[in-house]
Each structure stands twice: as structure tokens, then as C-alpha cells.
């Protein structure tokens, strides 16, 4: 079974971080979803737990990323592994 980073990231945002699924789109900034640094840190940890992709611990660099950027980053880390 292959890992689909998009499904996982969207699922974590909706289920764990309680973001309205209707607001989750590839071009939406994480800060627009009102995720603070703690929520972004949780997103990073949950992505690693679900996929094994270590996005690093610097949540401040992700605050200005879009959902699509996070998906692409997780995908690139998985491809490099």
C-alpha cells in the first residue's frame, strides 16, 4: 500500500486539528486556517507518525506555507527516503 501524503495531511487537519474540511484546499495558507505554532508542531508530529516523513521541528517556517506546500514537502521527504 502506498502512502498518499495529501489524504494524510487533509485527514490530520480535519480530524486532529478540527479544521473544517470545506476550508482545506491546496492553495490555503496554514495561518489562514488559524493554526498557531503549537497546532503546526502537532501537524508535523502527526505527519511523521502516519508516514515516517520527518519535516523537521521548525514550525515557524511552515506558518506561511499552503496546505499544498506541506503535502509536497511530505511527498518529497518520502521520495528521498
Residue frames as a rotation matrix with the C-alpha (Angstrom) as fourth column:
UNK 1
0.581 0.814 0.000 0.00
0.814 -0.581 0.000 0.00
0.000 0.000 -1.000 0.00
UNK 2
-0.411 -0.729 0.548 1.45
0.695 -0.639 -0.329 3.38
0.590 0.246 0.769 -0.96
UNK 3
-0.260 0.228 -0.938 1.23
0.787 -0.513 -0.343 6.39
-0.559 -0.828 -0.046 1.30
UNK 4
0.055 0.357 0.932 -0.82
0.777 -0.601 0.184 9.33
0.626 0.715 -0.311 0.00
UNK 5
-0.773 -0.473 -0.424 0.52
0.635 -0.559 -0.534 12.44
0.015 -0.681 0.732 1.75
UNK 6
-0.756 0.529 0.385 -2.42
-0.313 -0.809 0.497 14.57
0.575 0.256 0.777 0.60
UNK 7
0.229 0.874 -0.429 -5.01
0.051 0.429 0.902 12.26
0.972 -0.228 0.054 2.16
UNK 8
-0.001 -0.314 -0.949 -2.99
0.928 0.354 -0.118 12.04
0.373 -0.881 0.292 5.35
UNK 9
-0.929 -0.370 -0.016 -2.37
0.355 -0.877 -0.325 15.81
0.106 -0.307 0.946 5.68
UNK 10
-0.475 0.829 0.295 -6.02
-0.426 -0.509 0.747 16.61
0.770 0.229 0.595 4.95
UNK 11
0.293 0.589 -0.753 -7.14
0.346 0.669 0.658 13.96
0.891 -0.454 -0.008 7.43
UNK 12
-0.390 -0.520 -0.760 -4.88
0.905 -0.061 -0.422 15.27
0.173 -0.852 0.494 10.20
UNK 13
-0.956 0.050 0.288 -6.09
-0.054 -0.999 -0.006 18.83
0.287 -0.021 0.958 9.61
UNK 14
-0.189 0.981 0.047 -9.74
-0.468 -0.132 0.874 17.81
0.863 0.144 0.484 9.69
UNK 15
0.482 0.459 -0.746 -9.73
0.265 0.735 0.624 15.12
0.835 -0.498 0.232 12.37
UNK 16
-0.012 -0.591 -0.807 -6.89
0.971 0.187 -0.152 16.00
0.240 -0.785 0.571 14.74
UNK 17
-0.875 -0.434 -0.214 -6.76
0.470 -0.867 -0.166 19.78
-0.114 -0.246 0.963 14.38
UNK 18
-0.138 0.972 -0.192 -10.50
0.769 -0.017 -0.639 20.22
-0.624 -0.236 -0.745 13.83
UNK 19
-0.781 -0.089 -0.618 -10.24
-0.312 -0.801 0.510 22.32
-0.541 0.591 0.598 10.68
UNK 20
0.330 0.944 -0.004 -13.47
-0.348 0.118 -0.930 22.43
-0.877 0.309 0.368 8.68
UNK 21
-0.191 -0.432 0.881 -12.86
0.577 0.677 0.457 20.10
-0.794 0.596 0.120 5.69
UNK 22
0.679 0.519 0.520 -14.55
0.725 -0.362 -0.586 22.66
-0.116 0.775 -0.622 3.41
UNK 23
0.889 -0.381 -0.252 -11.72
-0.341 -0.921 0.190 25.10
-0.305 -0.083 -0.949 4.22
UNK 24
0.081 -0.909 0.409 -8.92
-0.072 0.404 0.912 22.68
-0.994 -0.103 -0.033 3.35
UNK 25
0.985 0.105 0.136 -7.56
0.130 0.065 -0.989 23.30
-0.112 0.992 0.050 -0.15
UNK 26
0.366 -0.917 0.156 -4.08
0.930 0.356 -0.091 23.11
0.028 0.178 0.984 -1.65
UNK 27
-0.167 -0.455 0.875 -3.80
0.540 -0.784 -0.305 26.89
0.825 0.422 0.377 -2.04
UNK 28
0.800 0.514 0.309 -4.88
-0.003 -0.512 0.859 27.80
0.600 -0.688 -0.408 1.53
UNK 29
-0.255 -0.904 0.342 -2.19
-0.389 -0.228 -0.893 29.10
0.885 -0.360 -0.293 3.88
UNK 30
-0.300 0.084 -0.950 -1.89
0.708 0.687 -0.163 27.30
0.639 -0.722 -0.265 7.20
UNK 31
-0.940 -0.074 -0.332 -2.15
0.294 -0.667 -0.685 30.64
-0.171 -0.742 0.649 9.02
UNK 32
-0.624 0.781 -0.037 -5.45
-0.630 -0.474 0.616 31.27
0.463 0.408 0.787 7.21
UNK 33
0.040 0.609 -0.792 -6.73
0.136 0.782 0.608 28.09
0.990 -0.132 -0.051 8.86
UNK 34
0.487 0.105 0.867 -5.89
-0.691 -0.560 0.457 29.77
0.534 -0.822 -0.200 12.20
UNK 35
0.752 -0.360 -0.552 -3.26
0.504 0.854 0.129 27.19
0.425 -0.375 0.824 13.12
UNK 36
0.800 -0.529 0.282 -0.89
-0.598 -0.676 0.430 28.50
-0.037 -0.513 -0.858 15.76
UNK 37
-0.092 -0.945 -0.313 2.68
-0.892 0.218 -0.397 27.26
0.443 0.242 -0.863 16.20
UNK 38
-0.501 -0.032 0.865 1.54
-0.630 0.698 -0.339 24.53
-0.593 -0.715 -0.370 18.60
UNK 39
0.565 0.778 0.273 -1.02
-0.295 0.500 -0.814 23.23
-0.770 0.379 0.513 16.08
UNK 40
0.671 -0.393 -0.629 1.58
-0.677 0.022 -0.736 23.29
0.303 0.919 -0.251 13.31
UNK 41
-0.463 -0.830 0.312 4.02
-0.884 0.408 -0.227 21.42
0.061 -0.381 -0.923 15.55
UNK 42
-0.120 0.516 0.848 1.29
-0.390 0.761 -0.519 18.82
-0.913 -0.393 0.110 16.14
UNK 43
0.839 0.405 -0.365 0.72
-0.461 0.172 -0.871 18.60
-0.290 0.898 0.331 12.38
UNK 44
0.117 -0.897 -0.426 4.45
-0.896 0.089 -0.435 17.92
0.428 0.433 -0.794 11.86
UNK 45
-0.619 -0.341 0.708 4.47
-0.696 0.656 -0.292 15.20
-0.365 -0.673 -0.643 14.54
UNK 46
0.243 0.815 0.526 1.30
-0.318 0.579 -0.751 13.55
-0.916 0.015 0.400 13.23
UNK 47
0.727 -0.063 -0.684 2.63
-0.681 0.070 -0.729 13.53
0.093 0.996 0.008 9.64
UNK 48
-0.353 -0.929 -0.106 5.77
-0.872 0.368 -0.322 11.77
0.338 -0.021 -0.941 10.91
UNK 49
-0.471 0.242 0.848 3.69
-0.525 0.696 -0.490 9.26
-0.709 -0.676 -0.201 12.87
UNK 50
0.536 0.830 0.154 1.46
-0.310 0.364 -0.878 8.48
-0.785 0.423 0.453 9.89
UNK 51
0.964 -0.104 -0.246 4.04
-0.234 0.115 -0.965 8.48
0.128 0.988 0.086 7.09
UNK 52
0.518 -0.853 -0.068 7.52
0.774 0.433 0.462 8.39
-0.364 -0.291 0.885 8.60
UNK 53
0.206 -0.406 0.891 8.28
0.662 -0.612 -0.432 11.69
0.720 0.679 0.143 6.84
UNK 54
0.091 -0.280 -0.956 10.31
0.897 -0.393 0.201 13.94
-0.432 -0.876 0.215 9.15
UNK 55
0.548 0.207 0.811 9.51
0.641 -0.726 -0.248 17.52
0.537 0.656 -0.530 8.15
UNK 56
-0.576 -0.791 0.206 11.76
0.396 -0.490 -0.777 18.90
0.715 -0.366 0.595 10.88
UNK 57
-0.147 0.486 -0.862 10.78
0.989 0.044 -0.144 20.72
-0.032 -0.873 -0.487 14.02
UNK 58
-0.901 -0.255 -0.351 10.73
0.260 -0.965 0.033 24.30
-0.347 -0.061 0.936 12.76
UNK 59
-0.099 0.972 0.212 7.02
0.937 0.163 -0.309 25.06
-0.335 0.169 -0.927 12.73
UNK 60
0.120 0.132 -0.984 7.67
0.075 -0.989 -0.124 28.78
-0.990 -0.059 -0.128 12.16
UNK 61
-0.805 -0.459 -0.376 8.82
-0.324 -0.191 0.927 28.08
-0.497 0.868 0.005 8.59
UNK 62
-0.798 0.537 0.274 5.57
0.599 0.655 0.461 26.28
0.068 0.532 -0.844 7.82
UNK 63
-0.268 0.759 -0.593 3.22
0.476 -0.430 -0.767 29.03
-0.838 -0.488 -0.246 9.02
UNK 64
-0.078 0.193 -0.978 3.47
-0.621 -0.777 -0.104 30.78
-0.780 0.599 0.181 5.64
UNK 65
-0.974 -0.227 -0.018 3.12
-0.168 0.662 0.730 27.54
-0.154 0.714 -0.683 3.68
UNK 66
-0.093 0.955 -0.281 -0.01
-0.967 -0.020 0.254 26.38
0.237 0.296 0.925 1.95
UNK 67
0.470 0.346 0.812 -1.63
-0.527 0.848 -0.056 23.03
-0.708 -0.402 0.581 2.56
UNK 68
0.992 -0.091 -0.087 -0.29
-0.032 0.487 -0.873 22.02
0.122 0.869 0.480 -0.86
UNK 69
0.238 -0.959 0.152 3.24
-0.720 -0.279 -0.635 23.05
0.652 0.042 -0.757 0.18
UNK 70
-0.077 -0.216 0.973 3.05
-0.912 0.410 0.019 20.77
-0.403 -0.886 -0.228 3.22
UNK 71
0.797 0.408 0.445 1.76
-0.180 0.864 -0.470 17.90
-0.577 0.294 0.762 1.08
UNK 72
0.831 -0.524 -0.184 4.58
-0.185 0.050 -0.981 18.46
0.524 0.850 -0.055 -1.44
UNK 73
-0.003 -0.854 0.520 7.17
-0.937 -0.179 -0.300 18.63
0.350 -0.488 -0.800 1.34
UNK 74
0.193 0.149 0.970 5.92
-0.647 0.763 0.012 15.36
-0.738 -0.629 0.243 2.87
UNK 75
0.973 0.199 0.119 5.91
-0.033 0.628 -0.778 13.77
-0.230 0.752 0.617 -0.59
UNK 76
0.566 -0.817 -0.111 9.48
-0.467 -0.206 -0.860 14.91
0.680 0.538 -0.498 -1.34
UNK 77
-0.124 -0.586 0.801 10.75
-0.987 0.153 -0.041 13.63
-0.099 -0.796 -0.598 2.04
UNK 78
0.478 0.383 0.791 9.09
-0.362 0.906 -0.220 10.28
-0.800 -0.181 0.571 1.40
UNK 79
0.984 -0.122 -0.129 10.55
-0.090 0.284 -0.955 10.07
0.153 0.951 0.269 -2.12
UNK 80
0.264 -0.953 0.146 14.04
-0.755 -0.298 -0.583 10.79
0.600 0.044 -0.799 -0.77
UNK 81
0.175 -0.154 0.972 13.79
-0.878 0.422 0.225 8.04
-0.445 -0.893 -0.062 1.84
